[in-house]
Amino acid sequence: MMQPGRTGLAICLMVAAAFLNSLDAVIVRLLAGDVHPLMIGFFRSFFGLLVVTPWIVSRVDLKSSPYRVLHVVRAGLKLASLVALFVAFAHAPLADATAINFTMPMFLVLGAWLVLKEHVGISSVAGIVAGFIGVMIIIRPGASGFDQWLLFALAGAVLTAASQLMLRRMALRDSADRLVAWNLIATVPLGLIVMLPVWSMPTWSQLGLLALQGALGALNMTLITRAFGMAAASVLAPLDFLRLPVVALMAFSFFSEVPAAQTWIGAAVIIGAAIIGTRGMTWRRKPPLDKP
């Protein structure tokens, strides 16, 4: 049984994580136009790995992992999802991109149903359908206000869900610590390879923002991990949706962006769909968190 004090602390940690995650979007927008998204993806992974290297060295037995190639494949999916989201953050309204990215749980349920043959209920199917309706409300395909950059946020959600599906299968034979550590380690060389064709030397101020972004990502990972170790996922998972109002507030403060009415309407539909859809899913085993 969870203690009320620990649950309250876990909620505070999740709120702090939502704030840090929102700062990630702001940093990407500040770097937009000057630093290529592929470079942002590499440096975020590189500096994040530097921060958590002491933890990996002291706590993780990397050699015991039964996987090799799959770690690289999952890292590639994770890197691709980050870059896609960074492209959306760089060009589309931050609140819109964040709301579209909330569709990830629906793609996760859909993939678990079609690929892993997990059982789904009527509520899961209804959640998936409602989620796509929410996406259409925000994106408005065919309308004059259609923003093609939001499709990158949608692609990021799909790629993250694919990475999570791999994580669920790999978690059956490997530990959470090793899966997180190998993902971070494998992402850096992959990010370096894809970044080289677009490389340009960042300024010291840009490098400072990139280092800050990597450190915040590592701290965000730590906060979420500790939170889920102190309270039930059913209590904490919905708090991730706090990212939207925080991002909207930061977007207004830094860039004078004001979300349109359809953003809030579509986001409400997507959030409701995600909550309903995931509750109708019966997982064979709860996986470790897939950290950014």
C-alpha positions in Angstrom: 0.0 0.0 0.0 1.4 3.4 -1.0 1.9 5.9 1.8 0.1 9.3 1.3 3.4 11.2 1.9 5.3 9.2 -0.8 2.4 9.6 -3.2 2.4 13.4 -2.7 6.2 13.5 -3.3 5.8 11.4 -6.4 3.2 13.8 -7.7 5.5 16.7 -7.1 8.3 14.9 -9.0 6.0 14.3 -12.0 4.9 18.0 -12.0 8.6 19.0 -12.0 9.2 16.5 -14.8 6.4 18.1 -16.9 8.1 21.5 -16.4 11.5 20.2 -17.5 10.0 18.5 -20.5 8.4 21.8 -21.5 11.7 23.5 -21.2 13.0 21.0 -23.8 10.5 22.3 -26.3 11.5 25.9 -25.6 15.2 25.2 -26.0 14.6 23.5 -29.4 12.6 26.6 -30.6 15.4 28.9 -29.4 17.9 26.9 -31.4 15.7 26.5 -34.4 17.1 27.9 -37.7 20.7 27.9 -36.3 21.2 24.3 -35.2 19.9 21.4 -37.3 17.5 19.1 -35.6 19.9 16.1 -36.2 22.6 18.0 -34.3 20.2 18.8 -31.5 19.3 15.1 -31.3 23.0 14.1 -31.1 24.0 16.7 -28.5 21.0 16.0 -26.3 21.9 12.3 -26.2 25.6 13.0 -25.8 25.3 15.4 -22.9 22.6 13.3 -21.3 24.9 10.3 -21.4 27.7 12.3 -19.8 25.4 13.1 -16.9 24.3 9.5 -16.3 27.6 7.8 -17.0 28.5 7.6 -13.2 25.2 5.8 -12.6 25.8 3.4 -15.5 29.3 2.6 -14.3 28.3 2.0 -10.7 25.0 0.2 -11.1 24.5 -1.4 -14.4 26.0 -4.7 -15.6 25.9 -4.0 -19.4 27.5 -7.4 -20.4 24.6 -9.4 -19.0 22.1 -8.1 -21.6 20.9 -10.9 -23.9 20.4 -8.3 -26.7 22.8 -6.6 -29.0 21.3 -5.6 -32.3 17.9 -4.9 -30.8 19.4 -2.2 -28.6 20.7 -0.4 -31.6 17.4 -0.7 -33.5 15.4 0.6 -30.5 18.0 3.5 -30.1 17.5 4.3 -33.7 13.7 4.5 -33.3 14.1 6.6 -30.2 16.5 9.0 -31.9 14.2 9.3 -35.0 11.2 10.1 -32.7 13.2 12.8 -30.9 14.3 14.4 -34.2 10.8 14.3 -35.6 9.5 16.0 -32.5 12.3 18.6 -32.6 11.4 19.4 -36.2 7.8 20.0 -35.1 8.9 22.1 -32.2 11.1 24.2 -34.5 8.4 25.1 -37.0 4.9 24.4 -35.5 3.1 26.1 -32.6 4.5 24.4 -29.4 1.2 23.7 -27.9 -0.1 22.1 -31.1 2.9 19.9 -31.4 2.7 18.8 -27.8 -1.0 18.0 -28.0 -0.4 15.9 -31.2 2.5 14.0 -29.4 0.0 12.9 -26.7 -1.3 10.4 -29.3 1.6 8.1 -28.5 -0.4 5.9 -26.0 -3.0 5.2 -28.7 -0.4 4.1 -31.2 1.1 1.9 -28.4 -2.2 0.2 -27.8 -2.8 -0.2 -31.6 0.6 -1.7 -32.1 0.3 -4.0 -29.1 -3.0 -5.2 -30.5 -1.8 -5.7 -34.1 1.8 -6.8 -33.5 2.0 -8.3 -30.0 -1.5 -9.7 -30.2 -2.4 -8.2 -26.8 -6.1 -8.3 -25.8 -7.9 -5.0 -26.2 -11.4 -4.0 -25.1 -14.1 -1.9 -26.7 -12.9 1.1 -24.7 -9.4 0.8 -26.3 -10.9 0.8 -29.8 -13.1 3.7 -28.9 -10.1 5.6 -27.5 -8.1 5.0 -30.7 -10.9 6.3 -32.9 -11.5 9.3 -30.6 -7.8 10.1 -30.6 -7.6 10.4 -34.4 -10.6 12.7 -34.3 -8.7 14.9 -31.9 -5.7 14.9 -34.2 -8.0 16.0 -37.1 -9.4 18.8 -35.0 -5.9 20.2 -34.4 -4.3 19.5 -37.8 -7.4 20.4 -39.9 -6.2 18.7 -43.1 -7.5 20.4 -46.2 -8.2 23.7 -44.4 -6.3 26.9 -45.1 -4.7 26.8 -41.6 -3.2 23.3 -42.2 0.3 23.1 -40.7 2.3 20.3 -42.3 5.0 20.5 -39.6 2.5 19.0 -37.2 2.8 15.7 -39.1 6.3 15.4 -37.7 4.9 15.5 -34.2 2.5 12.7 -35.2 5.4 10.8 -36.7 7.3 11.2 -33.4 4.4 9.7 -31.5 4.3 6.7 -33.9 8.1 6.1 -33.6 8.0 6.4 -29.8 5.2 3.9 -29.7 7.3 1.5 -31.9 10.2 1.9 -29.5 7.9 1.2 -26.5 6.6 -2.0 -28.2 10.2 -3.2 -28.6 10.8 -2.3 -24.9 7.9 -4.3 -23.8 9.1 -7.4 -25.6 12.8 -6.9 -24.5 11.7 -6.3 -20.9 10.7 -10.0 -20.7 14.4 -11.0 -20.7 16.3 -7.9 -19.6 16.4 -5.5 -16.6 15.0 -2.0 -16.6 18.4 -0.5 -15.8 20.2 -2.3 -18.6 17.5 -1.3 -21.1 17.7 2.3 -20.2 21.5 2.4 -20.1 22.0 0.6 -23.4 19.4 2.9 -25.1 21.4 5.9 -24.0 24.8 4.4 -25.0 23.6 3.2 -28.4 21.9 6.5 -29.3 25.1 8.6 -29.2 27.0 6.9 -32.0 23.9 6.7 -34.1 23.3 10.4 -33.5 26.9 11.2 -34.5 26.6 9.2 -37.8 23.4 10.9 -39.0 24.6 14.3 -37.8 27.9 14.5 -39.7 26.4 15.4 -43.1 24.7 18.5 -41.6 27.5 19.4 -39.1 28.3 23.0 -38.4 30.2 24.3 -35.4 27.7 25.7 -32.8 28.5 28.9 -31.0 29.3 28.8 -27.3 25.8 30.0 -26.4 24.2 27.3 -28.6 26.5 24.7 -27.1 25.5 25.9 -23.6 21.8 25.4 -24.5 22.5 22.0 -25.9 24.4 21.0 -22.8 21.5 22.3 -20.7 19.0 20.4 -22.7 21.0 17.1 -22.3 21.3 17.7 -18.5 17.6 18.5 -18.2 16.7 15.3 -20.1 18.8 13.2 -17.7 17.2 14.9 -14.7 13.8 14.4 -16.2 14.5 10.7 -16.5 15.6 10.5 -12.9 12.5 12.4 -11.6 10.1 10.1 -13.5 11.9 7.0 -12.5 11.8 7.9 -8.8 8.2 9.0 -9.0 7.0 5.7 -10.5 8.9 3.9 -7.8 6.9 5.7 -5.1 3.3 5.7 -6.4 1.0 3.8 -8.7 1.2 4.4 -12.5 -2.6 5.0 -12.6 -2.1 8.0 -10.4 1.0 9.4 -12.1 0.6 8.7 -15.8 -2.2 11.3 -16.3 0.1 14.0 -14.8 2.1 13.8 -18.0 -0.6 15.8 -19.7 0.4 18.8 -17.6 3.0 19.4 -20.2 0.3 21.0 -22.4 -0.6 24.0 -20.2 3.0 24.4 -19.1 4.2 24.4 -22.8 1.4 26.8 -23.7 2.4 29.2 -20.9 6.1 29.1 -21.9 5.3 29.5 -25.6 3.3 32.6 -24.7 6.1 33.9 -22.4 9.0 33.3 -24.8 7.4 33.6 -28.3 4.0 35.3 -27.8 2.2 32.2 -29.1 -1.4 31.9 -28.2 -3.0 28.4 -28.8 -6.1 28.5 -31.0 -9.4 27.2 -29.6 -9.2 24.0 -31.7 -5.9 23.2 -30.0 -7.5 23.0 -26.6 -10.6 21.1 -28.0 -8.5 18.6 -29.9 -6.1 18.2 -27.0 -9.0 17.5 -24.6 -10.3 14.8 -27.0 -6.8 13.3 -27.4 -6.1 13.2 -23.6 -9.5 11.7 -22.9 -9.0 9.1 -25.7 -5.5 8.2 -24.3 -6.8 7.7 -20.8 -9.8 5.6 -22.0 -7.8 3.7 -24.5 -5.0 2.6 -22.2 -7.4 1.6 -19.4 -9.0 -0.9 -21.8 -5.7 -2.6 -22.4 -4.5 -5.7 -20.5 -0.7 -5.8 -20.5 1.1 -9.1 -20.0 3.8 -7.4 -18.0 4.4 -3.8 -17.0 7.6 -2.6 -18.8 10.2 -0.2 -17.5 9.8 3.4 -18.7 11.2 4.3 -22.0 13.2 7.4 -21.2 14.0 10.3 -23.6 
